[in-house]
């Protein structure tokens, strides 16, 4: 509190100088930290088109690569089980000269999130630049629904 000249009563005005100093320091801190917090991956979400039918398994292009993370720590690279390091080495060799570096990724339901992120990060490091996330498991003869039993 400050004293007004010529009077004997203390002034009851609030001194806002320290408040302004604190607010400016906080503003500078947030201005510096905001660009550092913007870590993101760009994704393209497909448009919803209900009339589209899934592609049958026999019409899938032969150069399409599907990587599936398994619960035991290994991965399936086009239905062939191997370790993550071996799969990433094969991906690096396969994508080295390709102009289109697309990988389709799937994971078992029981795989932990950190393992999925690790496999995705390793795939990106081995040369993949576009990763398509598979939401449904591929339809196989074993996974086809059985006919209803007669009553």
Secondary structure, DSSP 8 states (H G I E B T S, - for coil): --B-TT-SSB------HHHHHHHHHHHHHHHHHHGGG------------TT-----GGGS-TT--EEEE-TTS-EEETTEEE-HHHHHHHHHHHHSS-S--EEEEEE-TTS-HHHHHHHHHHHHHTT--EEEE--S----TTTS-------
